[in-house]
Amino acid sequence: MRLIQPIFAGTQTKETGLGEHNKIYNAWKEAGERVKKDIDLGVKEFLLFYIPEFKLGEKSSGWREGEGIDEHKFDQVCVTAASLSQIIQPQCRLIVDLCLCPYTPDGHCNITGNQELTDRYLKQMAKDIYTASGATIAPSDCGENTVKNIKSLKDGSIEVMSYSTKFRSSFYVGWRDTLGIKPGIHRPYQLDVETKKGDILARAVKYREDGADELLIKPGMTSIDLISDIKHFNYNTPVGVYQTSGEWLGIHTEDNLKETYQVFKRAGADFMISYGARNLINIIDE
């Protein structure tokens, strides 16, 4: 089972509450240094999240009052991805999370009430990030047409890791606290935990048919019953799990971490995104 290490980058290095090595790193220096250390540890794949300054309580010069989005800062994720790609690729793999939630004041993954503008922003961001870095794009917005829109670009050459099965979950609380996202936001575009299995599987199939190269389940542990069925209905498409902040904060020892790895592997996951991926490299027997 492949291991993928998240990397957070922003204008300044800041604590996240997710451990000493999972900070939001300064994009111009510390992020690259952290990645180099992880490669030396044996990490082969990285998932980049860029956090704009206004999400961390800093003043942003690019705020667009009429549009409710910090659109001028989209270039920062492209520059960061381009910089890290020079360190990571081609010997390792760079994946970049794609969503509007870092840029919206309400924490939603879209421009509320304007799907057309949302689709346009996401499509342009995906194109710009890929052009700058050649990275795999991981859209986490759960939009109906996002995967299809990305695969329409560059003659379908952009690899897409789709958050195809993403639930509204209390297990995101650690990360939401870091970003100051207020509790109680209802995200209808994410799945409810009580959704019928048939409807859950249908969504995964839809994203695969739209062109997704990989499918991602989030959170991991509370969705473990879905892994084998999603793999069955999506043929040879790799299916993986995201061990979220709430899951990670409950892991206190290397034995805890190794056990979760073994359980996901036994369930059939092809890859695992974890804040402890760098720790797992040397404690698993492959």
Disulfide bonds with the S-S distance in Angstrom:
none
